[in-house]
């Protein structure tokens, strides 16, 4: 479900260049029917070290300031959103920085996980829909993964081993440490290897 289906209008993510000459792009930028502008900067998880967290917040504020100049008549709600709500390493830092920022017509927010959809967009069902889709997608993708036969016991693998050259068979049965380890991991019971020796 996109922002259009939720009643929002997407805005160009390239918001231009600020006074320092930085060209800035947003993660999500859209407007509602009341002309309220929404900026959402999204990251996977809040696990950054002190240097990176400061840089991330500074970059966020640069975008906020540029948008406030570009859309001076619009109320701006700017949010930092961490998709994974299982890690909140710098939560206190971000809250303190957000609370220290003050500019009329601008509200800054911090969200983790589903809270952004529930509290900001009033669209908790959209979050559930996304989670369901990702779960189904993961299942469908795993179905397409190549299934490898059991090296030690399958007839299919035995037939494949039987087709390798004499030189490679000799290496496979050698006392070289890498082949000893290979046999130990792939052929723990030596079933197919013992059959191969009889040929």
N, C-alpha and C positions, 0 to 999 in steps of 0.2 A: 504494500500500500504506500503510494507516494504522497508527497505533500499536497499535490493537486487534488487527490481523492479526499484529503482531510479538509479541503476548503482553503488552501493557501496557494499563493502564486509564487513560483520560483523566480529568483532574481539572479542575474549574472554573477557568477562566483568570483570573477576577476574584478576587484573593486577599484583598481587603479594604483596610483603611486602616491605615497605620502610625502611630507615635507623633507624627509631624510633621503628620498630617492628610492625607497623600498617599494617594489611592486608586490602587492598583497592579493592573495587569493583566499577565499573562505572555504570551509568544508560544506556548510549548509547556510543558505541565505534565502529567506522567503518573506512574504508579506501576507497579512490576513485581510479580511474584507473591511476592517476598520483602519487600514493603512498602518498598522503596527508592524514594524520591521523586526524580524527574528534572525539573529546570528547564532549559529551553533558550531562550536569548534569541538570536534570529536576525536578522542584518542581511545586506544584499546584498553589500557589500564593505567592506573595512577601508581607507577612504580619508579618514577624518575629520581635521580640523585639531585642534590641541592642546586647544582649549576644548571641542569637541564630544566628543572621545574621553574626556575626564575626566568630562563629564556623563553619557555613556553608561555608563561603568564605575560611577559613583556610583549611577545608577539601577538597575543590575544588582545591586549590593550591597544596596540598599534591599529589593529583592525577596527576596534570599537571607535577610536578617535577619528579614523578616516571615514567611517560610515556616518558618524555624527556630523561631519562636515559635508558629506555628499548628500545626506538626507536630513537637513536641519529641521524640517517641519514634522518629521516623523518621530514617534516614540520608538525607542530601540530597546529590545530585550535581548541581551547577549549572554549566552550560556557556554560554560565549559562542561562537556559531557564525556565521562569515562564509561565506555560500554560495559566493561567488566566491573560489577559491583563488589567483587570479592577482595579487591585490593584498594585501600584508601590511605596510602602512605603519606601523602601530602595534603590531606583534607584540611587540617587546621591552618596550614600555610595559605592555601588558596582562599579559604573563608576570610582570613584576616586581610589579605590583599583586596579581595572583592569589597569588603566592608570599608576599606580605606579610600576606595574610589567614589567620588561624588561628582555627578554632573546631571543637570536637569534633563529630563526626558530619556534618561538611560537607566535601566535596571540590569544589574549583573547577577547571574545565578550559577550555581554549581550543582551538577547532577551525576548520579551513579546509576547505571543499569536502567531498569524500567521506569524510574522516577521521572525521567525527562518526558517520556510519553504520557505518563499519568498526570503529572502536576503542571507541566508547561503546555502540552498540546491537548490535554483532556482526551487522550486517545489510547487508553490502556489496552483496548482490544487490538489496536494496530501492533503494539509490542508483542502481544500473544500470537498474533498472526505471523509476525516475523520469526519468532522463536520456533513455532510449529513448522514453518517453511524450511528453516535451517536444519531442523532435526530430520525432516523428510528428505531433504537434499543430501544430508550426510549418509542416510541409509541407502539412497539410490546410488550415490557415488561408490560406496563400498561394494555394492553388487557388481559393479563393473571392474573391480580390481582383479587382476590376474590371479587365478588360484594355482598355486604351485603344489604338485603332487608330493606326497611324503617320500623323501629321498631314500629312506632305509627300507621301506616295505612295498611301495607301489610297483605294480607291473610296468606301468608307463615309464617310471624312472629307470627301472632295470633295462628296458628296451633302449632307452636313450644312452645309458652307460655302455651297453653292448655295442653301440655304433661308434664310440670314440676310437681313435687310432691306438695302435699298440704302444706307441711312444707315450701317449697321455695315460693309458692304463698303467704303464710302468711307473710314471710319476705319481699317479694316484695311490699306488701301493708302496711307494718308497718310504724310507725312514727319515726323510727330510722333515724337520719340525713343523713347517707350515702344512704339509700333507697329513702328518700325524694328527695335528689339531683339527684339520678339515674333516678327517674321518671320524674323529671323536664327536664333533658337533653335528655333522649331517648323517652319520651312519652309526649311531650308538650301539646297535645290536648286530651290526655287520651282516644283516640278512641279504641285502642285494649284493654287497661286496663278496660275500661267500659264494653266492650263485655265480657271480662274474668270474671268480677264480676257477670254477669248474669247467668253463667254456674253453 
